Each structure stands twice: as C-alpha cells, then as structure tokens.
Amino acid sequence: MKGFYEVLRKRRQKSPVLYLMPAFCLIIFTFIYPVFRVVAASFTRTYRGKETFAGLLNFKLIFQDPVFWTALKNNATLFLAIPIIIFFSTVIAAVLYDKIKFWRFYRGIIFTPYIIAIPVIGIVFSYILQPKGPLNLFLGAFHLGFMAHNWLADPQIVLFGVMGVITWHELGFGVVLYTARLMSVDISLFDAAKVDGASWWQRFFYITLPQLRSVMEFHTVLLVITMLGWSFDYIYVMTFGGPGTSSYVSELYIYLYQFKFNLPNIASAVALILLFFAIVLISAITKMTGGWKIEYE
C-alpha cells in the first residue's frame, strides 16, 4: 500500500510539467526557434541557392551603408516622443482622477484613437497633412497661413509629423493605464494633502508621480518597443521612408532587404542588431528605475 501512494505522489509531481509542455512547445516554436534562425541567417550568405558561412560580412556591409545609420538615427529621434507621451498621460490622468464633470466621457474620447487600426490612422493623417489638406486649410481660415506646410514632403520635418501622429495614437493607452493605477491609491493621501493646503501641482509632484513610478517604468518599456518595432506601420503607410530616405526606420530597412531586394541574410543581420539595441535599452531602463519604490508617510 505504501508503494502505491509513493507512485501516486510521483505522478502528481510530474503532472504539472506535462500540462505545461504544450505551452512550452508553442513558445519555443513561435519565439525561440525564429530567433535562432535569424541569428544563423545573419552569419551566412546565399550563393547559387546554397547558404555558406560569411562570418561578419553582412554586418560589415550594413555598417558601411549610410541609409542604415539614417534609419537608426530616425528611430532614436522618435524616442523624443516618449517623455512627451508620458508627461501628457500623467497630467491628463491626474485631471480625470479628480472626477471632473463628464470625466468618463473624456477618458473614452482620449482612448478611442488607440483602438483604431494604425493603417487607418496613417491613411487619414496622410490626407490631413497634404499641402491642401484640412490642417493647412484650417490654418488659412484663421489667418495662420504662414504656418501651413507640406508636412510629409519636407525632409526636415517629416519625421516630426509622424511623431505627432504616434503621440496622438499612444496617448490614450497611457491615460487609461495611469488612471487605473490612481484608482487603487488610498484616497486618504490626497485628502490629507488637501487639508494641509497643498496645491494641485504639489499633490501631483509629491503624491501622484511617486504612486505612478512603477507603472511609468512599465509604460516606458512599452513605448521603447513601440518606437523600435511598431513605428514601421506609421512610416509604411504615411511616407514609405520618403522623401528620399529621410524618414527611413530600421524596420522599413529590414522589410525592404527581405522582400524588395531579396537579401534575407542582410535583413536578418539588421534584425539581430535591432534586437541587441532593444535588449540594451530595456535593460538600462529597468536598471535605472529598478530602485523606485512607493513610500507612504
């Protein structure tokens, strides 16, 4: 009898592993295996239908290409939108948390752009930002014609036009994220500050921001991933890297080498470089903000 219970106990110990095996296999097949394939392809080259080891040749060719550095610089430029999104998200969330009249309606309006498909947003704003589009017509109607511009055809400002669209789209998620966090904060903290005569901005800096720090870290990581991995959608629909190569980003660079130039080894090498940059950036952010703690006094 004792031996029977021992066998049953061992089977129970193994059963959780068996239940998790399908999920582990799916993760390996979906995520881990493609990464290994990309790493392997980045060190090879295809010649007459056969793959041969090329060492660092692909990386050497990439680093010698000025378009690659333009794409990386543009990705870095898009990072300027991150503090803007976080700042306005926190301020708007703090205002909505004060339960202003119709605050739920305002929250819904702000969040609506986030649920719209990016290709739809790109097409709509491509029309809005045309030389004779609604934005320039609006400026002219208010005698601000001197501010009208060919927003997506000027190499100097095209990237900032795309950045504005990304900011508008991503703002709603940040507002909802921060509002949800504030809803879980003890209301007595704000009530005590009001009794002590603290102004709205004092409550914002000394209570709201400390309570949002951990969520802001998470949101920052998501925005870094967005600027590195999802900016392609906006660029592809709105400018396709133009005018010239002024709005190229690294994801568009990968796409062109993979599907237009039919050079998957170069595309794999760029993808590996982008993955390395993403890991370094996210690790740095996590390390810098890992010491943040929510303190109650």
Beta strands, then each sheet from edge to edge (+ up, - down):
strand 1: 44-47
strand 2: 50-53
sheet 1: 1+ 2-
end
